[in-house]
Amino acid sequence: MKSASRGLTTGLLVTLAFLSAAGPFATDLYLPTFTNIAHDLGTVPSGVQLTLTAFMFGLGLGQLFLGPMSDSFGRRKILLIGLGAFTVASCAMVFSPTIEVFIALRFVQGMAGAAGIVLARAIVADLAKGTAAVRAFSLLAMIGAVAPLVAR
């Protein structure tokens, strides 16, 4: 089923919505485990709070670079690299021996997670015009607001 735009299908829009939700999910899913992470890594809870700062810093910084990079190298390539790096960083965090490694991996996860957020919007801007674009951007904004609620 196609929307009223050239190339923005319902399936693609749902996929973009899930990509946009990856960043908020990556934050809100682990917030309740701060105490356990601190215990497992032998640090204080404030050390674990730094992981949230590192993630947010990476998320913001990633958006600054990944958008222009996708203009130069293509949306698909940058999105796949971002998703791959996000997955690798997420899996590697399980094996973090220290809080410093965990913080560094959260930064990488944030930078890579920015790919889903910024490129979902760029793809909508590329493929949708007028009312279809407004609806698509509204859906992406709604997902960004609802994802943290679902993650809890």
BALOBA-1460 file (C-alpha; in Angstrom, 3 decimals):
// residues 152
<rec num="1" residu="m" x="0.000" y="0.000" z="0.000"/>
<rec num="2" residu="k" x="1.497" y="3.344" z="-1.038"/>
<rec num="3" residu="s" x="0.950" y="6.691" z="0.567"/>
<rec num="4" residu="a" x="0.137" y="9.745" z="-1.514"/>
<rec num="5" residu="s" x="3.821" y="10.324" z="-2.129"/>
<rec num="6" residu="r" x="6.396" y="9.057" z="-4.594"/>
<rec num="7" residu="g" x="8.052" y="6.084" z="-2.936"/>
<rec num="8" residu="l" x="7.104" y="6.485" z="0.742"/>
<rec num="9" residu="t" x="5.258" y="3.228" z="1.396"/>
<rec num="10" residu="t" x="3.511" y="2.301" z="4.610"/>
<rec num="11" residu="g" x="6.089" y="-0.430" z="5.229"/>
<rec num="12" residu="l" x="8.957" y="2.012" z="4.800"/>
<rec num="13" residu="l" x="7.273" y="4.505" z="7.101"/>
<rec num="14" residu="v" x="6.838" y="1.851" z="9.814"/>
<rec num="15" residu="t" x="10.499" y="0.859" z="9.408"/>
<rec num="16" residu="l" x="11.578" y="4.499" z="9.717"/>
<rec num="17" residu="a" x="9.431" y="4.864" z="12.827"/>
<rec num="18" residu="f" x="11.183" y="1.893" z="14.449"/>
<rec num="19" residu="l" x="14.582" y="3.317" z="13.484"/>
<rec num="20" residu="s" x="13.646" y="6.612" z="15.123"/>
<rec num="21" residu="a" x="12.682" y="4.781" z="18.305"/>
<rec num="22" residu="a" x="16.032" y="2.987" z="18.724"/>
<rec num="23" residu="g" x="17.691" y="5.919" z="20.504"/>
<rec num="24" residu="p" x="14.939" y="6.491" z="23.075"/>
<rec num="25" residu="f" x="14.633" y="2.732" z="23.670"/>
<rec num="26" residu="a" x="18.393" y="2.433" z="24.221"/>
<rec num="27" residu="t" x="18.127" y="4.983" z="26.995"/>
<rec num="28" residu="d" x="14.923" y="4.053" z="28.748"/>
<rec num="29" residu="l" x="15.382" y="0.294" z="28.751"/>
<rec num="30" residu="y" x="18.514" y="0.446" z="30.875"/>
<rec num="31" residu="l" x="17.614" y="3.243" z="33.315"/>
<rec num="32" residu="p" x="16.064" y="0.872" z="35.891"/>
<rec num="33" residu="t" x="19.289" y="-1.175" z="35.969"/>
<rec num="34" residu="f" x="21.622" y="1.636" z="37.090"/>
<rec num="35" residu="t" x="22.129" y="0.078" z="40.529"/>
<rec num="36" residu="n" x="22.857" y="-3.360" z="39.074"/>
<rec num="37" residu="i" x="25.309" y="-1.921" z="36.534"/>
<rec num="38" residu="a" x="27.102" y="0.004" z="39.297"/>
<rec num="39" residu="h" x="27.382" y="-3.171" z="41.368"/>
<rec num="40" residu="d" x="28.546" y="-5.351" z="38.457"/>
<rec num="41" residu="l" x="31.192" y="-2.856" z="37.330"/>
<rec num="42" residu="g" x="32.317" y="-1.996" z="40.857"/>
<rec num="43" residu="t" x="31.487" y="1.684" z="40.671"/>
<rec num="44" residu="v" x="29.119" y="4.187" z="42.238"/>
<rec num="45" residu="p" x="25.715" y="5.068" z="40.732"/>
<rec num="46" residu="s" x="27.001" y="8.498" z="39.689"/>
<rec num="47" residu="g" x="29.561" y="6.727" z="37.500"/>
<rec num="48" residu="v" x="26.742" y="4.907" z="35.764"/>
<rec num="49" residu="q" x="24.912" y="8.214" z="35.295"/>
<rec num="50" residu="l" x="27.858" y="9.307" z="33.162"/>
<rec num="51" residu="t" x="26.834" y="6.625" z="30.676"/>
<rec num="52" residu="l" x="23.626" y="8.549" z="30.043"/>
<rec num="53" residu="t" x="25.597" y="11.747" z="29.475"/>
<rec num="54" residu="a" x="27.961" y="9.958" z="27.085"/>
<rec num="55" residu="f" x="25.027" y="8.482" z="25.159"/>
<rec num="56" residu="m" x="23.254" y="11.842" z="24.819"/>
<rec num="57" residu="f" x="26.476" y="13.559" z="23.784"/>
<rec num="58" residu="g" x="27.081" y="10.868" z="21.155"/>
<rec num="59" residu="l" x="23.477" y="11.086" z="19.968"/>
<rec num="60" residu="g" x="23.741" y="14.841" z="19.451"/>
<rec num="61" residu="l" x="27.181" y="14.708" z="17.881"/>
<rec num="62" residu="g" x="26.185" y="11.849" z="15.599"/>
<rec num="63" residu="q" x="23.318" y="13.859" z="14.156"/>
<rec num="64" residu="l" x="25.697" y="16.671" z="13.240"/>
<rec num="65" residu="f" x="27.916" y="14.342" z="11.217"/>
<rec num="66" residu="l" x="25.695" y="11.548" z="9.933"/>
<rec num="67" residu="g" x="23.229" y="13.798" z="8.108"/>
<rec num="68" residu="p" x="25.880" y="15.476" z="5.934"/>
<rec num="69" residu="m" x="27.707" y="12.155" z="5.494"/>
<rec num="70" residu="s" x="24.508" y="10.588" z="4.158"/>
<rec num="71" residu="d" x="24.243" y="13.438" z="1.645"/>
<rec num="72" residu="s" x="27.711" y="12.552" z="0.365"/>
<rec num="73" residu="f" x="27.781" y="8.751" z="0.642"/>
<rec num="74" residu="g" x="24.115" y="7.811" z="0.459"/>
<rec num="75" residu="r" x="21.406" y="7.260" z="3.039"/>
<rec num="76" residu="r" x="21.422" y="3.460" z="2.863"/>
<rec num="77" residu="k" x="25.172" y="3.045" z="3.380"/>
<rec num="78" residu="i" x="25.330" y="5.384" z="6.377"/>
<rec num="79" residu="l" x="22.169" y="3.886" z="7.876"/>
<rec num="80" residu="l" x="23.513" y="0.330" z="7.596"/>
<rec num="81" residu="i" x="26.872" y="1.342" z="9.071"/>
<rec num="82" residu="g" x="25.066" y="3.135" z="11.898"/>
<rec num="83" residu="l" x="22.826" y="0.159" z="12.630"/>
<rec num="84" residu="g" x="25.809" y="-2.186" z="12.549"/>
<rec num="85" residu="a" x="27.822" y="0.000" z="14.918"/>
<rec num="86" residu="f" x="24.802" y="0.364" z="17.208"/>
<rec num="87" residu="t" x="24.385" y="-3.406" z="17.360"/>
<rec num="88" residu="v" x="28.094" y="-4.078" z="17.944"/>
<rec num="89" residu="a" x="28.310" y="-1.419" z="20.678"/>
<rec num="90" residu="s" x="25.165" y="-2.771" z="22.338"/>
<rec num="91" residu="c" x="26.504" y="-6.333" z="22.360"/>
<rec num="92" residu="a" x="29.975" y="-5.247" z="23.493"/>
<rec num="93" residu="m" x="28.547" y="-3.441" z="26.520"/>
<rec num="94" residu="v" x="27.565" y="-6.808" z="27.981"/>
<rec num="95" residu="f" x="31.255" y="-7.691" z="28.193"/>
<rec num="96" residu="s" x="32.510" y="-4.332" z="29.543"/>
<rec num="97" residu="p" x="35.157" y="-4.986" z="32.191"/>
<rec num="98" residu="t" x="35.108" y="-1.429" z="33.591"/>
<rec num="99" residu="i" x="32.815" y="1.565" z="33.785"/>
<rec num="100" residu="e" x="35.190" y="3.494" z="31.508"/>
<rec num="101" residu="v" x="34.765" y="0.952" z="28.712"/>
<rec num="102" residu="f" x="31.010" y="0.960" z="29.295"/>
<rec num="103" residu="i" x="30.917" y="4.780" z="29.043"/>
<rec num="104" residu="a" x="32.939" y="4.720" z="25.809"/>
<rec num="105" residu="l" x="30.614" y="2.101" z="24.319"/>
<rec num="106" residu="r" x="27.555" y="4.142" z="25.321"/>
<rec num="107" residu="f" x="29.079" y="7.105" z="23.466"/>
<rec num="108" residu="v" x="29.574" y="4.930" z="20.363"/>
<rec num="109" residu="q" x="26.048" y="3.576" z="20.758"/>
<rec num="110" residu="g" x="24.705" y="7.134" z="20.902"/>
<rec num="111" residu="m" x="26.603" y="8.236" z="17.806"/>
<rec num="112" residu="a" x="25.462" y="5.160" z="15.906"/>
<rec num="113" residu="g" x="21.893" y="5.477" z="17.198"/>
<rec num="114" residu="a" x="21.736" y="8.964" z="15.736"/>
<rec num="115" residu="a" x="21.718" y="7.357" z="12.287"/>
<rec num="116" residu="g" x="18.199" y="6.028" z="12.753"/>
<rec num="117" residu="i" x="16.871" y="9.322" z="14.037"/>
<rec num="118" residu="v" x="18.431" y="11.711" z="11.536"/>
<rec num="119" residu="l" x="18.212" y="9.469" z="8.481"/>
<rec num="120" residu="a" x="14.571" y="8.540" z="9.068"/>
<rec num="121" residu="r" x="13.739" y="12.218" z="8.802"/>
<rec num="122" residu="a" x="16.043" y="12.723" z="5.823"/>
<rec num="123" residu="i" x="14.427" y="9.814" z="3.966"/>
<rec num="124" residu="v" x="10.961" y="11.243" z="4.613"/>
<rec num="125" residu="a" x="12.150" y="14.627" z="3.330"/>
<rec num="126" residu="d" x="13.537" y="12.932" z="0.207"/>
<rec num="127" residu="l" x="10.434" y="10.892" z="-0.586"/>
<rec num="128" residu="a" x="7.419" y="12.798" z="0.717"/>
<rec num="129" residu="k" x="5.973" y="16.181" z="-0.159"/>
<rec num="130" residu="g" x="3.034" y="18.195" z="1.104"/>
<rec num="131" residu="t" x="0.425" y="16.465" z="3.241"/>
<rec num="132" residu="a" x="2.196" y="13.102" z="3.047"/>
<rec num="133" residu="a" x="5.355" y="14.676" z="4.488"/>
<rec num="134" residu="v" x="3.402" y="16.351" z="7.287"/>
<rec num="135" residu="r" x="1.774" y="13.042" z="8.221"/>
<rec num="136" residu="a" x="5.072" y="11.163" z="8.084"/>
<rec num="137" residu="f" x="6.903" y="13.740" z="10.210"/>
<rec num="138" residu="s" x="3.998" y="13.706" z="12.681"/>
<rec num="139" residu="l" x="4.295" y="9.931" z="12.985"/>
<rec num="140" residu="l" x="8.053" y="10.140" z="13.570"/>
<rec num="141" residu="a" x="7.549" y="12.841" z="16.213"/>
<rec num="142" residu="m" x="4.849" y="10.784" z="17.905"/>
<rec num="143" residu="i" x="7.114" y="7.721" z="17.961"/>
<rec num="144" residu="g" x="9.833" y="9.810" z="19.601"/>
<rec num="145" residu="a" x="7.376" y="10.820" z="22.307"/>
<rec num="146" residu="v" x="5.768" y="7.394" z="22.805"/>
<rec num="147" residu="a" x="8.903" y="5.207" z="22.638"/>
<rec num="148" residu="p" x="10.125" y="6.149" z="26.141"/>
<rec num="149" residu="l" x="6.705" y="5.304" z="27.575"/>
<rec num="150" residu="v" x="6.683" y="1.895" z="25.909"/>
<rec num="151" residu="a" x="10.243" y="1.161" z="27.052"/>
<rec num="152" residu="r" x="9.274" y="1.571" z="30.697"/>
